[in-house]
Amino acid sequence: MSYSTEQIRNVALAGHPGAGKTTLFEALLHAGGAIQTAGTIERGSTVSDFDPIEKERGHSLDAAIASTDHGAPGQQPIHVNLIDTPGYPDFRGPALAALAAVETVAIVVDASTGVEYGTRRMMERSRERNLCRAIVINKLDHEGADCARVLQELREEFGPEVLPLNLPADGGKAVVDCFGNRTGDSDLGPVADWHQKIIDQVVEVNEKVMDRYLDLGEDGLGGQELHDAFEQCLREGHLVPVCFVSARTGAGIGELLDVAEKLFPHPGEANPPAFVKGAGDAAEPIHAAPDPDAHVIADVFKIVNDPFVGKLGIFRVYQGTVRKDTQLFVDDGKKPFKVAHLFKLKGKEHVEIAQAIPGDIAAVAKVDELHFDAVLHDSHDEDQIHLAPTEFPRPMFGLAIHAASKGQEQKLATALHKLSEEDPCFQVEHLNETNETVIHGLSDLHLRVVLQRLKEKYGVDVQTHPPRIAYRETVSANAEGHHRHKKQTGGAGQFGEVFLRIEPLPRGDGFEFVDEVKGGTIPGQFLPAVEKGVRQVLASGAIAGYPIQDVRVIVYDGKHHPVDSKEVAFVAAGKKAFLDAISKAGAQVLEPIVDLEVNAPEQHMGDISGGLASKRARINGTDSARGGEIVVKAQVPLSELEGYAAELKSVTAGRGRYSLDFSHYEPVPAQVQQRLSETYKPRHEED
């Protein structure tokens, strides 16, 4: 079926685990006629959770995409691209990546439990990306549902701009519209009360509409005026509409699709994506217009390595039209690839299509150059164009890994590469100092799922070593360093001498290399070699074997020899001069500090607080939650949380749960630094 950009709606379902996103995804596809029967998580028959590990664990691990159409009989329907995202914070990489492909994020909230950590996190990340936000209160008919309390919680947490478009009625068996209706009753009281609140909120965003409303009342406003004001409210965050549904019974599902059709923005209405052309200070914002006849600009927001079709790049088209046989460049590549087959996704199914227009989501297979966040275009006029990068949480859990049997090393390397392509929060690193391969993820659970995929999907058995914490090193004072590298082994020798000084930078500023050499004491062609030596130490560490950060290195003097000076000599001199300076600069080991949030029954408060106190935690506060639970918020060194999942399970009889996010780095206690330094065996040999 053909459709235009104005008929497309791109919506991501996000929120806390257990809120019912996958069940809602099924209900929407079923209501739109995309599937004959809605699947269930219990039977493992849902469109989105098709991975065997997802079926086994009973929750989403990756983002899944499917589309459906919706419209009144006899009218041109809208085309809704839905993305079901994981709720667990351990798998938030695919969820955050999906935000780059949509205009609207529907935050799904459980009518029984209300506002939770995942609710707040996804509301904030959606706001940061300037996306339109809506809230879907699900499970309105479940036992323990309290829609009035949850709506009040949402308004207290996120502000008075949170207002319902419809209200539960008939004991949760139906919903009643309170945006278009002025009269009637609901389970939350008279419709008129909420109708007036949302109309007042909508009209005040537009001065012209506000004046007309004050002069003529609501009857003086046309439908298009209200729509335009509503859409402006969404774009500016002045309104966060709330819809009530029961994905299990279907109550409110058709009405939610109606809201998407009439009120959610299409790709031409929403806030424009943040594309820039160029790099660094020279980068300039550009506007990717949703014009089907313009040059193609598309962004790859997801990579899937499918065992049947190979590498699959899933992209959102922002400008132009991608057709079969289109020639597309990847980033600034000089050689284009030909679109042999173009697909729409329906979970694990790939449905071949003829074209993808601006605003649509499609996929192309068997293009090795594709990678996450690649920009696809069909003209060199669009070289150096990039979408503003998504900020992902830093993967702080590490695990040293190697193949269990000889001969599988290459197979392991290939599998790890494919897994890292698919998940922006999974990273693979080879440590030269220890000759180890280390995988990094967001949590112990994240890495356990990776290991399970290695075995079940790629047939690789591995052995692992204890987690490696992502410590860092830095300096706390200014210092100077000097080294003369001189070797004579017959014939031409090696000579290079470097004087430098180092200064600490504010936490998080990284590294600066400054050239203050005067009079050519170090010829310009050798300064990159000095920087190379410095960067070797940055990567391998100086006192405990961890990367060095937040330091400025200023090279100000040196000597060279007209015959014996070579690049290798200045690499060695730069390295040793930097090490000399670090030894005088109050070197420190930094440890990652994480924000920890623990939910548990109130009676276990003492055990939880005591356990955290023994882990050098700073407890920032406790809040009461529904059902006799407490929420403990703390900052804890990541190194102290090894085995915390089992510990929390033990002290709360399995009822406690926690989530964490990276916060910052700070110096380790002296005794910890001494222990880390004593176990480090540096290998800074002369080159």
Secondary structure, 3 states (H helix, E strand, C coil): CCCCHHHEEEEEEEECCCCCHHHHHHHHHHHCCCCCCCCCCCCCCCCCCCCHHHHHHCCCCCCEEEEEEECCCCCCCEEEEEEECCCCHHHHHHHHHHHHHCCEEEEEEECCCCCCHHHHHHHHHHHHCCCEEEEEEECCCCCCCCHHHHHHHHHHHHCCCEEECEEEEHHHCEEEECCCCCCCEECCEEHHHHHHHHHHHHHCCCHHHHHHHHHHCHHHCCHHHHHHHHHHHHHHCCCEEEEECCCCCCCCHHHHHHHHHHCCCCCCCCCCCCEEECCHHHCEEECCCCCCCCCCEEEEEEEEEECCCEEEEEEEEEECCEECCCEEEECCCCCCEECCCEEEEECCEEEECCEECCCCEEEEECCCCCCCCCEEECCHHHCCEEECCCCCCCCCEEEEEEECCCCCHHHHHHHHHHHHHHCCCCEEEEECCCCEEEEEECCHHHHHHHHHHHHHCCCCCEEEEEECCCCEEECCCCEEEEEEEEECCCCCCEEEEEEEEEEECCCCCCEEEEECCCCCCCCHHHHHHHHHHHHHHHHHCCCCCCCECCEEEEEEEEECCCCCCCHHHHHHHHHHHHHHHHCCCCCEEEEEEEEEEEEEEHHHHHHHHHHHHCCCCEEEEEEEECCCEEEEEEEEEHHHHCCHHHHHHHHCCCCCEEEEEEEEEEECCHHHHHHHHHCCCCCCCCC
